Amino acid sequence: MHSDSISPNAVAARTSEAVIDYVAKTPDAIGFIGVSWIGNKEDTSQMNFLKKVKIARLESTDRPGKFVLPYQVNISAKSYPMVRDLVYTLKENHKGLGEGFTDFMAGEIGQLIFKRAYLAPAIRNFYVRKVRLRE
């Protein structure tokens, strides 16, 4: 933004935790943090954050009038409106470390890293096979 300010009412925080604390003590404040800060129901500190603030439902991009939370299903279906893609630009002229990293992140283990961060992994191909059940 080249040293310009958004608005005199806009403030910044150094950490996501500081954003949550500011929103908790400022009645009309709205804060933006990554979904990985609120997605883990087993993390006690994240559950304490959710006791301090409310997560806003935003109007669905594919169903007007329906409001959705930033859950993985809404992120992967892109019905949650504040979603952006991760783009990786490879500038190697040969097969090297960059392409190896790309292959790793696109693979099953790499995609689990995104899932563990409560981000939606890329959609993988799957196959439907006919199965016969025997009783």
N, C-alpha and C positions, 0 to 999 in steps of 0.2 A: 504494500500500500504506500510505499515511499514516504513514510513518516506521517501520512494523513491519518486522521482518526475516523472511526465509523460514526460515532455519535458521542456527545458528552455523557450520555447515560451508559455507554458500553464500558465495561471493565474487563481486565484480563487476570488470569490467575496462572501461577507457575505449574500447578499440578491439577489433576482431575479431582483429587481429594480436596484441594482448596476450593475448587468450583462447587463441589457438593456442600462444603461447610458454608461458603458464602450464600448459596441459594437457601440453605437451611435457616440462616439467621436474617435473611432479607426477604420480607413477605412477598413483594411483587417481582422478584428476580426470576429469570429463566437462565439456565445454564446448559451447556453442551459438553458432553463427555462421550467417550467411546463405549459401546455396548459391553465390552469386556469388563467394565467396572461394575456392572450390575447383573451380569448373566449367571454367575455361579451361586446357586442356591445353597451350596455346602460351605461357602466362605463366610465366616461370621462377620468379618469387617464389611463385606458387601451387604449382608443382611442388615447391619447397623446403618449403613448409608440409606437403605430403602426405608428405614424407620424415620429418618430425618426429612426426606424429600419425597415428592411424588413423581413418578415417571409419566410424562405426557403422552397421551394417545394422539396420533396425528392422522389426518384423513387419508384413507387408503387411496392409492393411485389407481387402482382398478375397480373399486366399488365406492363411488361417491356417496357420502352420507354415513359410511362405516369408518370407525376410528380404530386404529390398530397400535399395538405396542411393538417395540423393537425386539421381537423374538426372532430366532433363526428362521422359522418358517416364513415369516413376513418379509424378512430380509432377502432370503433366497428366491422367493416368489416376486420380489421387487414391488410388493404392495405397500411396504413401508416407504414413505417418500424420501427419507434422507439416506439414500443408499448410493454408494459410488463403487465403481469397479476398481480393482487393483490392476494396474497396467505395468508390465515389465518390458522395458525396451532393451533388447540385446544388440550390442554394437560390435560384436566380434566378427571377424572375417573367417574364422576357423572354429572347429569344434574344440571348446576349451572349458574353463571353469564356469563361465557364464551360462553356457548351454547345459552343462551338468547340473547347475543350480536350478535352472528352469525345469529340467526334466524331473528333478527331485521334488520341487514344489508342486508340480502338476501330478505327481504320483500319489499313491495311496497314503504313504507316511507323511509326505509334505502337506497333503490336504487335512490330515488329522491335526496338524499344528494350527491351522485356521479354525477347525472345529473346537479345539481346546481353548482357543481365545474367544469363544462365543461369537465367532464370525461365521458366515455361511461359506462352507467350502464350495469349490466349483462343482457344477453338476457333472457327474461321471456317467458314462454310458452304462446301461444295464440291459440285460437280456431276459426275456420271458421264455421260460422253458416249460413244456408240457410235462406234468408229473402225474403218475398214477399212484394213488394211495391204496395200500392193502390193509385190510382190517384184521 
